[in-house]
Amino acid sequence: MNLNTLTLTNYKNFEFQVFDFDVKINCFVGANGIGKTNALDAIYHLAFGKSYFNPIAIQNINHNADYFVVDGRLTKNERDEKIIVSLKRGQKKIIKRNNKAYDKFSEHIGFIPLVIISPADRDLIIEGSDTRRKFIDSVISQSDKSYLAQLINYNKVLSQRNALLKYFALNNTFNADTLAVYNDQLSAYGSEIFKKRDAFLQTFIPIFKSRYEVISQSKEAIDLKYKSDLFNADLIDLLKQNINKDKALQYTSVGTHKDDLVFLIDDFPIKKFGSQGQQKSFLIALKLAQFDFIKQQSGVAPILLLDDIFDKLDENRVAQIIRLVDDEHFGQIFISDTHAERTEEVIKQTHQSYKMFKL
């Protein structure tokens, strides 16, 4: 898969910009605040219909404009494809493939397999479980449409159950039969989500460990642990057991929406006991494992976005990452960096074709 051209109109700080890309490595270089990360985010937008860095869609429109358009021309399985993502103030976002609008954005997810590695990934370590669940969900969803549908349905039923619990509290009432309907639905979707997350992580964790081993040259022992209420009991039983607690809290306290991933280094939480370099290596290994998994599932090498990748890594670890990238296993790669000379010097070591875009 290759992204051939990207045209940005009123997207963030770009009023109008056209990029023609190399099939292998593309580097956006320039001072901070010039738009390097925005260019990468536009590519992410093509794949997921949203920004990686700013979930408030309207804030991705240039300050002086009423709309933005991200237009990508790509080649996939030897076919030319056109993806356009556009948003006008006061209107709904539109995603089109070959001039035909999608009815549901979820239908587009996975069409452009993509992995981003960014300093913003540190949220996976420092933020709450919600961020780590989103990571698991985004990896599985790119290759499993039924999982995405189950997730959407689960979240819909969860909202309805929570609204019912609030209604009970406000009106000092309770109806076990109505609640049972939501329990059954939540349990059906949640059980499938749990099974798929568990199966995914059993495949994913060994890939992740082998990636980290190469980056760190086997200096530390790392691990990922999947934490879920559903290891202890079926969701339907957990919902019944926790009904008094849920009524008091006015929301659903158990289920797959409480799942988490525990990140460990030498058996201790990496958040507290990992250095900045170790944490960055951990996150890069996590994302490279995501790349491997998606490629394994889809048979297509995802586009790889490397945002500010060389920051906070010693030369040894940078060299290891570049050796990984200098591999036919990888497809098209997009890099952002503040130092044009450093980037070009590192890229030349790969003996791959490349283009530099000085912003």
C-alpha positions in Angstrom: 0.0 0.0 0.0 1.3 3.5 -0.9 0.0 7.0 -0.3 1.0 8.8 -3.5 -0.2 12.3 -3.0 -1.8 14.3 -0.1 -3.6 17.6 -0.7 -4.5 19.7 2.4 -7.0 22.6 2.2 -7.5 24.7 5.4 -6.2 21.8 7.5 -4.8 23.1 10.8 -1.9 25.5 9.8 -2.0 24.5 6.1 -4.1 26.8 3.9 -3.2 24.8 0.8 -0.4 22.3 0.4 0.2 19.4 -2.0 2.7 16.6 -1.2 3.9 14.0 -3.7 5.4 11.1 -1.8 8.2 8.6 -2.3 7.1 4.9 -2.1 9.5 4.2 0.8 10.6 7.0 3.2 9.2 10.5 3.5 10.6 13.1 6.0 8.9 16.3 7.2 11.6 18.5 8.7 11.6 22.0 10.2 11.4 24.0 13.3 8.9 23.3 16.1 5.3 24.6 15.4 5.8 24.6 11.6 3.3 21.8 10.9 5.4 18.6 10.7 3.1 16.7 13.1 0.0 18.2 11.4 1.1 16.7 8.1 1.4 13.3 9.8 -1.9 13.8 11.5 -3.6 14.5 8.1 -2.4 11.1 7.0 -3.8 9.6 10.2 -7.1 11.4 9.4 -7.3 9.6 6.0 -7.1 6.3 7.8 -9.3 6.8 10.8 -11.5 9.8 9.9 -10.3 11.7 12.9 -7.2 13.4 14.3 -4.8 11.4 16.5 -3.9 14.5 18.5 -7.1 16.6 18.7 -10.5 14.7 19.1 -12.5 18.0 18.7 -13.0 17.8 14.9 -13.8 21.5 14.4 -10.5 22.6 15.9 -8.7 21.0 13.0 -10.1 23.6 10.6 -7.7 26.5 9.9 -8.6 29.6 12.0 -9.3 31.7 8.9 -11.6 29.1 7.2 -15.0 27.5 7.4 -14.0 24.0 6.3 -11.1 21.6 5.8 -10.4 19.0 3.2 -7.8 16.2 3.4 -7.5 14.5 0.0 -5.3 11.4 -0.4 -4.5 9.4 -3.6 -3.2 5.9 -2.9 -2.5 2.6 -4.4 -3.7 -0.6 -2.7 -3.5 -4.1 -4.2 -2.5 -2.5 -7.5 -5.7 -0.3 -7.6 -5.8 3.5 -7.5 -8.0 4.8 -4.6 -9.1 8.2 -3.6 -10.0 9.1 0.0 -11.4 12.5 1.0 -12.2 13.6 4.6 -13.9 16.9 4.8 -15.6 19.0 7.5 -17.6 22.3 7.3 -18.4 24.3 10.4 -21.9 23.5 11.6 -22.1 20.3 9.5 -21.2 16.6 9.9 -17.9 15.3 8.8 -17.9 13.4 5.5 -15.6 10.5 4.4 -15.6 9.5 0.8 -13.9 6.6 -1.0 -13.7 7.1 -4.8 -16.3 9.9 -4.5 -18.8 7.8 -2.7 -19.6 8.8 0.9 -19.6 6.1 3.7 -22.9 5.7 5.5 -21.0 4.7 8.7 -17.4 5.8 9.4 -16.8 2.3 11.0 -17.0 0.9 7.4 -13.8 2.8 6.5 -11.7 1.6 9.5 -9.1 -0.9 8.4 -9.1 0.2 4.7 -5.9 2.1 5.2 -3.9 0.1 7.8 -1.8 2.5 9.7 0.4 2.7 12.8 1.6 5.9 14.4 4.5 6.3 16.9 4.5 9.7 18.7 5.5 11.4 21.9 1.8 11.6 22.6 1.9 7.8 23.1 3.3 8.4 26.5 -0.4 8.8 27.5 -0.6 5.0 27.2 1.7 4.8 30.3 0.7 7.8 32.3 -3.1 8.1 31.7 -6.0 5.9 32.9 -7.1 2.5 31.6 -9.4 4.1 29.0 -6.4 5.1 26.9 -5.0 1.5 27.0 -8.3 0.0 26.1 -8.6 2.3 23.1 -5.1 1.0 22.0 -6.3 -2.6 22.1 -9.5 -1.8 20.4 -7.8 0.2 17.6 -5.5 -2.7 16.8 -8.2 -5.4 16.7 -10.7 -3.2 14.9 -8.4 -2.6 11.9 -8.7 -6.3 11.0 -11.9 -7.4 12.6 -15.1 -5.6 11.6 -17.4 -7.8 13.8 -15.3 -6.7 16.9 -15.8 -3.1 16.1 -19.6 -3.7 15.7 -19.7 -5.5 19.1 -17.8 -2.7 20.7 -20.2 0.0 19.3 -23.2 -2.1 20.5 -21.7 -2.7 23.9 -21.0 1.0 24.5 -24.6 1.8 23.3 -26.1 -0.7 25.8 -23.8 0.5 28.5 -25.0 4.1 28.1 -28.6 2.9 28.2 -28.0 0.8 31.4 -26.3 3.7 33.1 -29.1 6.0 32.1 -31.6 3.5 33.6 -29.6 3.3 36.9 -29.7 7.2 37.1 -33.5 7.1 36.4 -34.0 4.6 39.3 -32.0 6.8 41.7 -33.8 10.0 40.6 -37.3 8.5 40.8 -36.6 6.2 43.8 -37.8 3.2 41.9 -36.4 -0.1 40.6 -37.5 -2.5 37.8 -35.5 -5.8 37.8 -37.1 -7.0 34.5 -36.0 -3.9 32.5 -32.5 -4.1 34.0 -32.3 -7.8 33.0 -32.8 -6.9 29.4 -29.8 -4.6 29.4 -27.8 -7.2 31.5 -28.4 -9.9 28.9 -27.3 -7.6 26.0 -24.3 -6.2 27.8 -23.2 -9.7 28.8 -23.6 -11.1 25.2 -21.5 -8.3 23.7 -19.0 -8.0 26.6 -18.3 -11.8 26.6 -17.3 -11.7 22.9 -15.2 -8.6 23.4 -13.4 -10.2 26.3 -12.7 -13.4 24.3 -11.3 -11.5 21.4 -9.1 -9.2 23.5 -7.8 -12.2 25.4 -7.0 -14.1 22.1 -5.5 -11.0 20.6 -3.1 -10.4 23.6 -2.0 -14.1 23.6 -0.8 -13.5 20.0 0.4 -9.9 20.5 2.4 -10.2 23.7 5.2 -12.5 22.3 5.5 -10.2 19.3 5.8 -7.2 21.6 8.5 -8.9 23.7 10.6 -9.9 20.7 10.4 -6.3 19.4 11.5 -4.8 22.7 14.4 -7.3 23.0 15.8 -6.0 19.7 15.4 -2.3 20.6 16.8 -2.7 24.1 19.4 -5.4 23.2 17.8 -7.6 25.9 18.8 -5.3 28.8 15.5 -5.4 30.7 12.7 -7.9 31.2 9.3 -6.4 30.2 5.8 -7.7 30.2 2.2 -6.9 29.5 -0.7 -8.2 31.6 -4.3 -8.2 30.7 -6.6 -7.3 33.6 -10.3 -8.0 33.3 -13.2 -8.6 35.7 -14.2 -11.5 33.3 -11.3 -13.6 34.3 -13.1 -14.1 37.7 -16.7 -14.8 36.5 -19.1 -14.5 33.6 -20.3 -10.9 33.0 -24.0 -11.8 33.6 -23.1 -13.0 37.1 -20.9 -10.0 37.8 -23.7 -7.6 36.8 -26.1 -9.4 39.2 -23.6 -9.5 42.1 -22.8 -5.8 41.8 -26.3 -4.5 41.4 -26.5 -2.8 44.8 -23.1 -1.1 44.2 -24.3 0.0 40.7 -27.5 1.4 42.1 -25.5 3.5 44.7 -23.0 4.7 42.1 -25.6 5.2 39.4 -23.4 3.6 36.7 -22.1 0.1 35.7 -19.1 -0.8 37.8 -18.1 -4.1 36.2 -17.5 -5.2 32.6 -15.1 -5.0 29.7 -15.3 -1.2 29.9 -13.1 -1.5 33.0 -10.4 -3.7 31.4 -6.8 -2.6 31.5 -3.3 -3.5 30.3 -0.6 -3.5 32.9 2.9 -2.4 31.7 5.8 -4.0 33.6 9.6 -3.7 33.6 11.5 -6.2 35.7 8.1 -7.0 37.3 7.5 -3.4 38.4 5.1 -0.8 36.8 7.0 1.0 34.0 5.2 4.2 34.9 7.1 4.4 38.2 10.3 2.4 37.6 11.1 3.0 33.9 13.5 5.7 32.7 12.4 8.0 29.9 14.5 6.0 27.4 13.0 2.7 28.6 9.5 4.0 28.5 10.0 5.3 24.9 11.6 1.9 23.9 8.6 0.2 25.5 6.1 2.3 23.5 8.0 1.9 20.2 8.1 -1.9 20.7 4.3 -1.8 21.5 3.6 0.1 18.2 6.0 -2.0 16.1 4.2 -5.1 17.5 0.9 -3.4 16.4 2.4 -3.1 13.0 3.4 -6.7 12.9 0.0 -7.9 14.1 -2.0 -5.8 11.5 0.3 -6.9 8.7 -0.1 -10.6 9.8 -3.9 -10.2 9.9 -4.4 -8.1 6.7 -1.5 -9.2 4.5 -0.8 -5.5 3.9 2.1 -3.6 5.3 0.5 -0.7 7.2 1.7 2.9 6.6 4.1 3.8 9.5 4.1 7.3 10.9 7.1 8.2 13.1 6.6 11.5 14.9 9.7 13.0 16.6 11.0 9.5 16.8 14.7 10.4 17.6 13.9 12.5 20.6 15.0 11.1 24.0 16.7 8.0 22.5 20.4 7.3 22.7 22.3 6.6 19.4 22.3 2.9 20.1 18.5 2.7 20.3 18.1 5.0 17.2 20.4 2.7 15.3 18.4 -0.4 16.3 15.1 1.3 15.1 16.7 2.3 11.8 17.9 -1.3 11.3 14.4 -2.4 11.9 13.0 0.1 9.4 15.7 -1.0 6.8 13.7 -4.2 6.2 11.4 -5.3 3.4 8.9 -6.2 6.1 8.1 -2.4 6.3 6.2 -0.5 3.6 5.9 3.3 3.3 7.2 5.3 6.2 6.6 9.0 7.2 9.0 10.7 9.7 8.9 14.1 11.3 12.0 15.7 13.0 13.4 19.1 13.9 16.9 18.4 12.6 17.0 17.9 8.8 20.7 16.9 8.7 20.3 14.4 11.5 17.3 12.8 9.8 18.9 12.6 6.4 22.1 11.2 7.8 20.1 8.4 9.6 17.9 7.7 6.6 20.9 7.4 4.3 22.1 4.4 6.4 19.0 2.5 5.3 19.9 2.6 1.5 16.2 3.1 0.8 14.7 5.8 -1.5 13.5 8.8 0.3 12.1 12.4 0.0 12.7 15.4 2.3 10.0 18.0 2.8 11.3 21.1 4.5 8.4 23.0 6.0 
